[in-house]
C-alpha cells in the first residue's frame, strides 16, 4: 500500500510540475475563428466567438505624403558628402535618372538589395533655417499595432524627431514619442526610456535619447517606438501571458486606443550633424535618408472579423456576427434586435462574440398605457438555446439573463469593471484575476487529499 501511495504521489508531482511549466497556449493570442458548428440538445447549431485578423506588414497598404512636397532630392540634381567624411562627396541624387533617384516609395520596397535603396531629402542648404520634413503614413482605416514601429536611416539618425499618431484620419494629432540627443534642450523634457514605464505610466509620452546619435555606426541606424516592451508590462517579458494583456485591452479603452491609429506622422526636426557645430562650409553633409519603415498591425474589426481585404486602394473588414461597416462597427439591416457592441476577449480563450440578432426574435408588443398609467407589454425573447447567456449567466423565461456579479450586459457579455487602467486586474473589480491558480496551492491540495485517503485505509 505504501509503495502504491508513493507511486501515486510521484505521478501527482509530475503532473503538477508539467502544469506549472506550461505556458498559455499560443491560440489564446490568435482569436482567428469567428464561429464553429457544435452539437447541442437541439441538434447542430453555431457557436460564435470573438475573432480578429492576423497581424501583417501594414506598409503594403498605406499612402505616403511628404511636406513640403518638393523636399525629395534630385530636382535639381545635387551632390552629397558623407557625414563622417566631408571630403567624400561622390553621392549623387538625380530625379530624372532611375539609378540616382531616391523617391518616397523606396522607404517601403524589399530590403536586402545591393546597393541599398532609400528615400533622401534635399540637403540643409538653407541653414540656419531648420530643415523640417513631415512624412505622413495614411491607411484610411483604423489599425491596431502589434509590433514595434522601426525606422532605418541611411544618413545618420536625426538629432531631433517626433513620432505622432492620429485616430481621426489626420484631422488631429497626438505625440507618440519624442527623440533627441538632448531632451531637455530640444523639448524641455527629462530623458527616459521605455524601461522606466510601469503599468500605471504606460500611456505617458516620453522623450528618449537612445536613438539619436549623430554619426552613422554600423548598428546604429534604427529608431524604434517600442510596442512589445509596452505589451510586456502586462504580458510578461516574453509575452507568455497574453491573457493578462487581452484582459486589460478589453476593459481599458484608453489603453486600447493607445495602440490604435489611422495615420502616423514622422516629424524630422534636425538632421544628424555628428558634432556640436554645423559646418557651414559643407552643408551637403546634412540631410535625411530613410531606407525602411516597418509597421506591423492588423485591421481593427471590433472582434467581429478574422480577415481584412484590400480592394480599390482601401482596407475593409470582412465582417461576421451579422455586423457591417469598414470596422464592423454596426449591425446589419434587420439584425438590430439589440444595440451593437464590440466583441470581447473575455472570457479567455474564445471571448464573447456579442453578435447582432434579428429584429424579429420573439414577439414584441408596443406598450399599451392604461388609464392608470401602467404600461402592459409582452417582453421580447432575449435568450434561448441559440442566444445563450454568457459567462455563467442564467436565462430567465427567455426574456432576461441573470448575470454573475462580475458581468453585465444583455447576455452577460460585458465585465463589470471600471474603464480605467488596471480595471479588471484590480482587487475590487469583482472579477477573478487573469492568472492561473498557484501551482503550489494545487500541489498542497492534492497531497493533502492523498494523505487523508492513505490514513483512512
Secondary structure, 3 states (H helix, E strand, C coil): CHHHHHHHHHHHHHHHHHHHHCCCCHHHHCCCCCEEEEEECCEEEEEECCECCCCEEHHHHCEEEEECCCCECCCCCEEECCCCCCCCCCEEECCCCHHHCCCHHHHCCCCCCCCCCCEEECCCCCCCCCCCEEEEEEEEEEEEECCCEEEEECCCCCCEEEEEEECCCCCCCEEEEEEECCHHHHHCCCECCHHHCCCCCCCCCCEECCCCCCCCCCCCCEEEECHHHHHHHHHCCCCCCHHHHHHHHHHCHHHHHHCEEEEEEEEEEECCCCCCCCCCCCHHHCCCEEEEEECEEEECCCCECCCEEEECCEEEECCCCCEECCCCCEECCCCCCCCCCCCECCCCCCCECCCCCCCCCCCCCCCEECCCCCEECCCCCCCCCCCCCCCCCEEECCCEEECCCCEECCCCCEECCCCCCCHHHCCCCCCCCCCCCCHHHHHHHHHHHHHHHHHHC
